[in-house]
Amino acid sequence: MSLNEIFDVFDEQMVKIGEASRQNVHAQGLWHQTFHCWVLSQSLEGELNLLLQLRHKDKDTYPNLLDISCAGHLLQGESVEDGVRELQEELGLTVPFDELQFCGVIKGEYMISETVIDREFNHIFIYRCNKLLEEYDFQKNEISGLFSIKLIDFQQLLSGKIDLIETEGIVFDETKKEIHNESRKIYLKDIVPNSDDYYKLLFDEISYSNERGAIK
C-alpha cells in the first residue's frame, strides 16, 4: 500500500473522468473502483463459513478491524479482471477470474474521518476454498490474521439477533515473527462497515448459489 498509488477516478455514474493518487482520492472523496472477494468454505455437514481478514494496524482506513476476505483498489488502467491479483497478494491464492462468482456492483460512501472520505464502486465476488487457515500465505504487512466464522452467525450479528460471535483464528505476532492460534469474541464494532444493500446483494447471491449447487 502506498499513498502515491494512482487510481482511475469516476463520476457517480461510473464514467471515468481522470486519475488521482490514493492520498488525493481519499482526501477529496473521489469515486474509484475496488475488488471485493468473499472466500467461502463448507463443512462436511453443509455449514457455510466466511473467511475474514484482520486488517493491519498501519492501514490508512479501518486499522485492526475484521474485513472482507480479500479486498483492494483497482489501480490506474486495471480492469475488474485484474483484481484477482489481490487474491494472490493478500492470501497467496492463484485463481483464474472465471472461477469467481460475480455478485454485482455496490456504491459505498463512507466518511471515515474529517480528512478521509471513501467513495467506492465495489465489485463483489465469491470464491469457494476449503483451505485451512494455516494454509493461507497471507500478506503480513497488510493483514495481521485470519478468522473463520459461520455465515449464519455473521448474518445474525449484522441483524442484531446476537451480540457477539466466538470463533477461532490465526494471528501473526510481529515481534516473534510467528503465527499463533487465537480465540476471539467478535462484536459488530470489530467489523468494517458495509451498507445493508451490500450485504443483501452478497447474501442473496450466496443463497442462490447454494440452492443451485454452485457452492458445494
C-alpha positions as CSV (number, residue, x, y, z in Angstrom):
1,M,0.0,0.0,0.0
2,S,1.3,3.4,-1.0
3,L,-0.4,6.8,-0.7
4,N,1.2,7.5,-4.1
5,E,-0.6,4.7,-5.9
6,I,-2.6,6.1,-8.9
7,F,-6.3,5.2,-9.3
8,D,-8.7,5.8,-12.1
9,V,-11.4,8.1,-10.8
10,F,-15.1,8.3,-11.9
11,D,-18.3,10.3,-11.7
12,E,-21.3,8.9,-9.8
13,Q,-22.4,7.0,-13.0
14,M,-19.1,5.1,-13.0
15,V,-17.8,7.0,-16.1
16,K,-14.1,7.6,-15.9
17,I,-13.1,11.2,-15.6
18,G,-9.4,11.0,-14.8
19,E,-6.7,9.7,-12.4
20,A,-5.5,10.7,-8.9
21,S,-3.2,9.4,-6.2
22,R,-4.6,7.2,-3.4
23,Q,-4.0,10.1,-1.0
24,N,-5.9,12.6,-3.1
25,V,-8.7,10.1,-3.8
26,H,-9.4,9.7,-0.1
27,A,-8.8,13.4,0.8
28,Q,-11.1,14.7,-1.9
29,G,-13.7,11.9,-1.8
30,L,-13.3,10.9,-5.4
31,W,-15.1,7.8,-6.7
32,H,-12.9,4.9,-7.5
33,Q,-13.1,1.1,-8.0
34,T,-12.4,-1.8,-5.7
35,F,-12.3,-5.5,-5.9
36,H,-14.0,-7.5,-3.1
37,C,-13.9,-11.2,-2.8
38,W,-15.5,-13.2,-0.1
39,V,-14.0,-16.6,0.5
40,L,-16.5,-19.3,1.4
41,S,-15.8,-22.8,2.8
42,Q,-18.3,-25.5,3.5
43,S,-18.1,-28.2,6.2
44,L,-18.9,-31.9,5.7
45,E,-22.2,-31.1,7.4
46,G,-23.0,-28.4,4.8
47,E,-22.3,-25.5,7.1
48,L,-21.1,-22.4,5.2
49,N,-18.2,-20.3,6.7
50,L,-16.8,-17.0,5.7
51,L,-13.1,-16.0,5.9
52,L,-12.4,-12.6,7.4
53,Q,-9.1,-10.9,7.4
54,L,-7.8,-8.8,10.3
55,R,-6.6,-5.5,8.9
56,H,-3.1,-4.4,9.8
57,K,-2.6,-1.8,12.5
58,D,-0.9,0.5,10.0
59,K,-3.7,0.6,7.4
60,D,-4.9,4.1,6.5
61,T,-8.5,3.0,6.8
62,Y,-10.1,0.8,9.5
63,P,-6.9,-0.5,11.1
64,N,-7.3,-3.6,13.4
65,L,-10.8,-4.3,12.2
66,L,-12.1,-7.5,10.6
67,D,-12.8,-7.2,6.9
68,I,-13.7,-8.9,3.7
69,S,-11.6,-12.0,2.9
70,C,-9.8,-10.1,0.2
71,A,-10.2,-6.5,-0.9
72,G,-8.2,-3.9,-2.8
73,H,-8.3,-0.9,-5.0
74,L,-8.1,-1.2,-8.8
75,L,-5.1,0.7,-10.0
76,Q,-4.9,3.1,-13.0
77,G,-5.6,1.2,-16.2
78,E,-6.7,-2.0,-14.4
79,S,-9.9,-3.9,-15.3
80,V,-12.1,-5.7,-12.8
81,E,-10.5,-9.0,-14.1
82,D,-7.1,-7.7,-12.9
83,G,-8.5,-7.7,-9.3
84,V,-7.6,-11.4,-9.0
85,R,-4.0,-10.2,-8.2
86,E,-5.4,-9.2,-4.8
87,L,-6.1,-12.8,-4.0
88,Q,-2.5,-13.7,-4.8
89,E,-1.0,-10.8,-3.0
90,E,-3.2,-10.9,0.2
91,L,-3.9,-14.6,0.6
92,G,-1.4,-16.4,-1.7
93,L,-4.2,-17.8,-3.9
94,T,-3.7,-18.1,-7.7
95,V,-7.3,-18.0,-9.0
96,P,-8.5,-17.7,-12.6
97,F,-11.0,-14.9,-12.9
98,D,-13.7,-17.3,-14.4
99,E,-13.7,-19.3,-11.1
100,L,-15.1,-16.3,-9.2
101,Q,-18.8,-15.9,-8.9
102,F,-19.9,-12.3,-9.6
103,C,-22.5,-10.8,-7.2
104,G,-22.7,-7.3,-8.5
105,V,-21.5,-3.7,-8.0
106,I,-22.5,-1.6,-5.0
107,K,-21.7,2.0,-4.4
108,G,-20.1,2.7,-1.0
109,E,-19.7,6.1,0.5
110,Y,-18.1,6.5,4.0
111,M,-16.9,9.5,6.0
112,I,-14.1,7.7,7.8
113,S,-12.6,10.8,9.4
114,E,-12.5,14.6,8.8
115,T,-9.7,14.0,6.3
116,V,-10.7,10.7,4.7
117,I,-13.8,10.3,2.5
118,D,-14.1,6.9,0.9
119,R,-16.3,6.7,-2.2
120,E,-16.1,3.4,-4.0
121,F,-17.7,1.2,-6.7
122,N,-17.3,-2.2,-5.0
123,H,-17.1,-5.1,-7.5
124,I,-18.2,-8.0,-5.3
125,F,-17.3,-11.7,-5.9
126,I,-17.5,-15.0,-4.1
127,Y,-14.8,-17.7,-4.2
128,R,-15.1,-21.2,-2.7
129,C,-12.0,-22.5,-1.0
130,N,-11.7,-25.2,1.7
131,K,-8.2,-24.4,2.8
132,L,-7.3,-24.5,6.5
133,L,-6.5,-21.1,7.9
134,E,-2.8,-22.0,8.4
135,E,-2.6,-23.0,4.7
136,Y,-3.1,-19.4,3.6
137,D,0.1,-17.4,2.8
138,F,-1.3,-14.1,3.8
139,Q,0.4,-10.7,3.3
140,K,1.7,-9.9,6.7
141,N,2.4,-6.2,6.1
142,E,-1.3,-5.7,5.1
143,I,-3.1,-8.5,7.1
144,S,-2.5,-9.3,10.8
145,G,-4.5,-12.5,10.9
146,L,-7.4,-14.6,9.5
147,F,-10.6,-15.8,11.2
148,S,-13.3,-18.1,10.0
149,I,-16.9,-17.5,11.1
150,K,-20.2,-19.3,10.4
151,L,-22.2,-17.5,7.8
152,I,-25.4,-17.7,9.9
153,D,-23.6,-16.2,12.9
154,F,-22.3,-13.4,10.8
155,Q,-25.8,-12.7,9.4
156,Q,-27.3,-12.7,12.9
157,L,-24.6,-10.4,14.2
158,L,-25.3,-7.9,11.5
159,S,-29.1,-8.1,12.1
160,G,-28.7,-7.6,15.8
161,K,-30.1,-11.0,16.7
162,I,-26.9,-11.8,18.6
163,D,-24.4,-9.5,20.2
164,L,-21.2,-11.4,19.6
165,I,-19.5,-14.3,17.8
166,E,-17.0,-16.6,19.5
167,T,-14.6,-18.0,17.0
168,E,-11.0,-19.2,16.3
169,G,-8.4,-17.7,14.1
170,I,-4.7,-17.2,13.5
171,V,-2.7,-14.0,14.1
172,F,0.8,-13.0,13.1
173,D,3.0,-11.9,16.0
174,E,5.3,-9.2,14.5
175,T,7.6,-9.3,17.5
176,K,8.2,-13.1,17.5
177,K,7.7,-13.3,13.7
178,E,5.4,-16.3,14.1
179,I,1.8,-17.2,13.7
180,H,-0.3,-18.4,16.7
181,N,-3.9,-19.5,17.2
182,E,-6.2,-17.1,18.9
183,S,-9.7,-17.3,20.3
184,R,-11.7,-14.1,19.9
185,K,-15.1,-12.6,20.7
186,I,-16.3,-10.6,17.7
187,Y,-18.7,-7.7,18.2
188,L,-20.3,-5.6,15.4
189,K,-17.9,-2.7,16.2
190,D,-15.0,-5.0,15.3
191,I,-16.1,-5.4,11.6
192,V,-15.5,-2.9,8.8
193,P,-19.0,-1.4,8.0
194,N,-20.8,-2.1,4.7
195,S,-24.3,-1.0,3.7
196,D,-27.5,-3.0,4.1
197,D,-27.7,-3.1,0.3
198,Y,-24.2,-4.5,0.1
199,Y,-25.0,-7.4,2.4
200,K,-28.3,-8.1,0.8
201,L,-26.6,-8.5,-2.6
202,L,-23.9,-10.8,-1.1
203,F,-26.2,-13.0,1.0
204,D,-28.8,-13.3,-1.8
205,E,-26.1,-14.5,-4.2
206,I,-24.7,-17.0,-1.6
207,S,-28.2,-18.3,-1.0
208,Y,-28.9,-18.6,-4.7
209,S,-25.6,-20.3,-5.4
210,N,-26.1,-22.8,-2.6
211,E,-29.6,-23.7,-3.9
212,R,-28.3,-24.4,-7.4
213,G,-25.2,-26.2,-6.2
214,A,-22.6,-23.7,-7.2
215,I,-21.2,-23.8,-3.7
216,K,-20.5,-27.4,-2.6
